[in-house]
Amino acid sequence: MASCDKKLDIEPEGSPTTGYFWKTSADAIYGANAMYDQFDGEEFYGRGFMWYINASDDMVTGRSNAKADNVKNFNSATPGVSYLTDQWKMRYIVIKRANDVILHVPGIDMDGTLKNRILGEAYFLRGLMYFQLSYNYGNENAGVPIVTEADLSNTAAVARAASVSENYALVESDLKTAASLLPYFDTYKAEDYGHAHKTAAWAYLSKMYLYTKSWPNAEKYADSVIKSGKHALLTNFANVFTIANNWTKEYIWSALSTPKGTGGWGSILPGVMLENKGWGKYNGWGYYTPTKELYDAFETGDTRREVTILKPGDHFFFFGKDTIYGSSNSLSGYQFRKYMEPFSYAEPVSKYISPNGDHPTTALNPPLLRYAEVLLIKAEAELMQGKNADAEINAIRNRAGLASITGATMAELKKQRRCEFAGEWADRHRDLVRWGDAQTVYAQPLHGYNGAVIWPARTFNPAVHNVWPVPSTEISNSGGVIKQSTGW
């Protein structure tokens, strides 16, 4: 993709592996950039992956969609849902391209600093992809297939790891290696924004340790980010979700996006969450609408609620005009507001939003992991070790306009994660699963703005639904070498 149109100068042809390649510095750069091109996939950080997060009590599908409903209801048809088919495949494509870089770039005669950065990016992306695969599909009964640079010549299907602990060991090693090789983000020139950097590796290490319940390590690597001095909370919560602040100190890792070109590039999530048909102005998709349960979770005076959720009667700017929110088709009557800034401008098409409503990217980068989450990762790790976490929790509360508290508990930590990251990739569903709360929470129906039940109670079996099923296409393509998760 041409650099004049995209933040990352990524070539679309894929990752070259033939013998004539991997000879020069230019080859290394080309190969490294190819690791990122899957990020433009509709299902990567746009819609498909969000169906998993949509399972939580924070949101409902938003409009009638039988396939999506299967996922939210943990139905047996979920392995065959087409929206989910690419989740596994696209991440293994990134892993394959990272393996190419890890295998070939060390032998190229090139600038050592650039070589280290490129290798660091490869280890980071491989570690991140395995982390996302592991927490979605792996448990003590089976992990996900492990394929490294040592396996590139093997064309046979690879079976799942015996346990997800094997996957997490690789994630741990890759992210530590990445952190040792990568520079800090503030050393990058603007044209390199969106590439992996040191504190992103530390931040994902700290998050991974929450999943493995390694609390001292989760605290340690969150502290690595905090004590680096490279990050801080923005003073105003609303400013986090603005184009101007894509790359400010709260940024750790985001879904890089742009409206440029004929159809934009990156995450389509803002357009997916927009009112279906966008009140006649733009092709919003109308998915992932907030629940009354989420709206009511915010304390009185919490400034995050109005930044997060649009309710009937709220004023907002849309295509340059002051507009009163109301929906003709939202199942809940609400809409997420966090990603609405690009649609607020007069004549935003091509400048702030994609000219192609079927691929509704914007100039706003939806955050995948931001500094606020690092603070709450540290807080959770502290609480689980019997330590005091008031400082971190109060930093989050105070920014939201809430008074400080003393003796914060896990209940408070859970509330702050919910209210801080609603509608984001922090993934409340996985939080509920790892906390052991999902079965109880999902046994309650969900309500809309008017108080009516909009989603019935669901049956969540922790022994089965603690992981998502492997897409049935992957089982078929492997000739049965890859096995389905128990119970699915």
N, C-alpha and C positions, 0 to 999 in steps of 0.2 A: 504494500500500500504506500502510495506516495507520501513522503514526509511533509509535503505542503498541506496535505489533508489530514494527517494523523499525527498524534503525539509521538507514537512509537513508529519508527520507520521499519515496519514489518513487511517482509515479502510474502505474498500469498501462496507461492508455489509449494511450500512445505519445507521439510527439513532434508537437505541434500545429504546423501550418504555414500555416493559413489566415489571411486578411487581418485578421481581428478580433483576432488574437493578437499577441504580441510588442509589447505597449504599455506594460506596467507592470513594476515590480520583481518582483511576484508571478509574472508570466508568465515572467520570466527564470529565477527559481528553479525553477518547475515544469518548464520546458524543460531546465534543467541536470540536474535529478534524473532526468528521463526517459532521460538518457544511460546510466544505470547499470542499468536494469531487465533488460537481457539477462544480467546477471551471475547471475541466478537460473536460467538455462537449465541443464538437466541435463548438456548436453554442453559448456558454456562453460568452467567451471573444476571440473567434476565428474567426468565419465567420458570424454566424447568426446575432449577435448584430451589426456587422459592416455593414450589409446591410442597417440599418437605417442611419448610418453616411454617407454611400455611396450616399445617396440622395442629399448631398450637391453639390456645384459647384466645389469642390476641386478635385473630382475624378469621374470616370465612372466605370462601371462594369468590363471592361477590356477585356472580351471575351464574346462571345454570350451565353446568359443565359436568357431564356424567363421569368423564375420565378423571377429572380433578377430584370429584367427590369420592371416587374410589380410594384415592390417596389419603384424603383427610379422614376417611372413615376406617382406614386400615383394612380395606377389603381384600379378599384373596385375589382379585383381578389386578392389584397394584403392580405385580412384576411385569405385566404386559402393557402398562400405560405408555403410550408413545411419547408423551412429554418427558418421561424419565429415561427413555432409551439411551439418550446421548450423554447422560451424566457420567456414567462409568467410562464410556468410550473416549470422550473428549479429554478427560483427565489422564487417561493412559496415552493419548497422543502427546500431551505435554510432557509426560514422563519419558516417553520414547525420545523426544527431541532433546530433553535435558540429558538423557543418557548419551546421545550422540556428542553433545558438547563436552561432557565429562570425560568421554573416551578419547576424543580427537584433539581438543584444544590444547592440552598439555604439551603435545608434540609440535605445536606451531611456533616458529621463531617470530616473536612479536613483543611489543612493549609489556613488561612484566606487570605493571599496575593494571593495565586494561585486561590482561589475561586473567589476573586474579578476580577482577570484578565480574567478568563473563562467567568464570567457573563458579563464583559465589552465587550469581543469578541462577545458574543451573541447579546447584544444590538446594537453593531456596525454593525454586519452583517444584522440584521433585519432592522435596519434603512437604511443601504445602499441599500438593496434589494427593500425596499419600495420607496426609492428615485428614483432608476432607473425605477421602474414600474410606478411611479407617473408622472415623466416628459415625459415618452414615451406615456402613455395611458390615463392620467388624465387631465381634465380641469374643468372649472366651471360647466359644465353640468353633469359630473360624474367622480368619482375617481376610485380607484381600490378596490376590496374587502379587508376589514381589518380583519385579523385573528391574535389574540394574544394568549398568554399562557392561558387565561381564556376560550378560545374556543376549546381547544384540544379534549374535549370529544364530541364535536358537529360534527356529520358526514354529516350534511345537507350542501348543497351548500350555499355559502354566496354571497349576492348581492353586487354590486358595491357601494362604498360610494357615498353619494349624491353630493359631490364636492371634487375635489382634495385637497382643503384646509384641509379637515379632514385627509387626508393622510399625508400632510406636517406637521400637528400638531403632528402626531405620530413620523414621522422622526425626528422632532426637539427634542421631548422628549427622544427618543432612543439614538440619538447621544450625547445629553448632559449627559445622564446617562452613556453612554459608556466612554465619556471623563473623567468623575469623577472616574471611576473604573480602567481604563487602565493605565499601566505604559508608560513611554517614550520608544521609539524604542531603544535608545542607552543603555537601561538596559538589553536588550535581549541577550542571547547567540546565536551563529550562528545557532544552531539547532531549534531555535524558530523564526527565520526570516520568514516573510510571515504572521505572526499572527498580528491581529489588535493592534493598539497602539494609544496613546493619541492624538498626533497631526494629525493623519489621521481622527479622529472623528471631531476635530475642523475644519479641512480643508473642509470636506464634509458638515459640518454645514454652513460654509461660502458660499460654492457653492449653497447649497439649498436656502439660503437667496437671492441669485441673482434671482432664479426662482420665489420667492414670492415677489420680489421687496422690500424686507426689507433691504434697503441700509445701515442703521446704524449697523444692526446686521451682515451683510456681512462683513463690514469693521472691526467690533469688533472681529469676530472669525478669520478672516485672520490675524489680528494683534496678536491674541493669538498664532498662529503658528509662525509668524515672530519674536515676542518678546520672544518666548521660547528659542531662541538661538540654537535650535537643527538642523536648516536647513540653507542652503545657495545655491546659484547658483554655479554650476561648472564653472570654468573659460572658458573652451572650450566647446561650444555647442555640437560638435561631440562626446565628451566623455560621454555625457548623455546616448548614445545609444550603450554602450559597456558592455560586460559581467562583466568586472572588476568593473564597477560602478553601478551594480544592487542595491547596498545598501548604496550608499554614501549620502551626505547631501541633494542632490536634491530629493531623494526618499521620497515620501509621501505614495503612494499606487500603487502597480503594479500587473500585471497578472503573478503570480508566475509560472515559467516554468522550465522544465528540459528535456534533451534528454535521460536521463537514462532509463533503462529497455528495454523491447521489443518494446515499441512504444512511449516512452516519456510521459510527463504529463504536462498539462497546456494549455497555449494559442498557437494555431496553426497559429496565424496571420502572423508571418514572412514567413512561407511557403506558406500561402495563397496569399501573395503579391508578392512572387517570380515569375519570368518569368515562364509561363506555360511550364512544362516539364524541366525547369531548364537547358536549353541548353544541354540536354542529360546527365546531372550529377545528377539531383535530381528532385523529383516529385513536382516542383512548381505548383501552381494552377492558377496563372495569373490573379487574381482579384484585384480590387481597384487600378486602374492606374491613376496617376495625370493628370490634364488638363493643357492646355496652360494658362488658366485663373489663375490657382494657380501659375504656374511658373512665369508669368508676374507680379504677385502681390508683389514679392520681390523687394525691392529697389536695385539699383546698389550698389555693395559692401556688400550686406547682406550675410554673410558667411553661413547662415542657408539654403540658396537655394541649394547649392551643397551637403550639408549634407542630405537634405530632398529628393531630386529628382535626379535620373539618367536620362540623356538625351543621344541621339545617339552621339557617339564619346567620351563619358566620360570614363576615365580609372577607374577600380575598381578591387579588388582582388576577385577571385572566385575559390574555391577549391585550394588555394595556388598559383594561377597564375594571373599575371597581364592581365586583360581582357578589351577589348574595348566594351562598352555597345552598343547593338543593339538588337532589338526585332523582331521576325518573326511573332508575333501574338498579341502584345499589341494594343488595340484599339486606345490608345492615342499616342503610341510611347515612352512614358515615363514609369518609374517604381519608386516606393518609395524606397529610399535608407536607411531609418532610421534603418531598422531591418536586414540589410545585413551582419553585422559583423560576426555572427556565420557561414556564408557560405564562409567567406574569407580564412579560414585556409585550409592547406593541410590535407587531410584525416579527415574531420570534423565529419563524421558519428559516432554516439554514444557518442562522446566526446563533440561536440558542437551542433549537430543537430540530431534529432530523426532517428533511423534506419528504421522507418516506414514512408515513404513519404505520406501515406494516413492519417497520423496524425503528421504533420510536426512541432512538437514543437522544441524549441531550448533552449540553456542555457541563452538566453537573456530574461529578464522579460520586456515585453512591458509596459511602464508606463501608468497608468490609471489616476493618478492625481499627478503632481509633483510640486515642490516649485515654479517654474516659474508661474504656474497657480494661486497659492495663491497670488503672487504679482499682477497679472493682475485682479484677483477678487477684491482685495483691490482697485486697480486703478479704476475699473469700478464703484465700490460702491462710491468712492470719487467723481468721475465725476458726477454721478447721484445726488449727494448732493450739486453740485456746488463748490466742493473743487478742489484744485490743486492736480494732480496725476503725476506730472513730475518725481518725485523721483523713483516711481515704474516702470513707462514706460521706463525711461532712463536706469534703471538697465537692462531691457530686451534688449533695443536697443544697449547699449554699448557692451553687451556680443556678440551680433550679428555683431559687427564691425561697427556699425552705430553711428553717432554723436548724442549728446544730443540735445533735442529740448526744447522749452519753450511753455507753454500754451497748452499742449496736449489736444486734443479733443476726443470725442467719436469715430470719424472717425479713429483717430490714434490708439485708443484702439482696435477697431475692426480689423484693419490691423495687429496689433501685435498679437492678439489672433490667427488670421488666419495663419500667417507666423510661429509663434512659435509652434503651435500644429497640423499642417497639417499631416494627416494620423494617428493621435492619437485619444484617446478616449474622448478628451475634447469636441468633437462633434460639429463641425461647423453647421451642419443642425439644431440642437436645438438652437444654438446661433442665427442663422438667423430667426428662428421661434419666439424666445422670444424677439428679437429686432424689430420684425415686418417687416423684410427685405425680407423674403422668397419669397413672391409673385413676387416682382420686380426682384430679382436675378434670379429666376427660369424661368422667362419669356424670358431669353436670352439663345441662344444655347451655347454649349460647344465645344471647339476646341482641336485638337491634335497638336503634335509637328510641323507638316507641315502646320498648319494654316487651315486645312479643318475642317468642322463641323463634329463632331463625336457623338454629342447628340443633338437632336432638342430641341427647347424651350418647356417648360413644363407648364401645368396649375396647379397652386397651389391655392387652395381655403382656405384662412385662417380660415374660419368658420368650415371647415371639417378637413383639413389636419394639423391643429395645434397639433393633436395627431395621433398616429398610431392606426390602428384598433386592437381590441381584436382578437387573433387567433380564427378562427371559431370553432376549436376543443374544446376550453374552453367553448364556448357558448353551444355547443352540449352536452359536458360532464356535464354541470350544469343543464341540462334539461330546458334551457332557463331562468334560474334565473339570470345569468349574461347576460346583454344586450350589444349589439354592440353600439359603439360610433356613435353619430348623423352624418348622411351623408355617413357613410361607409356601 
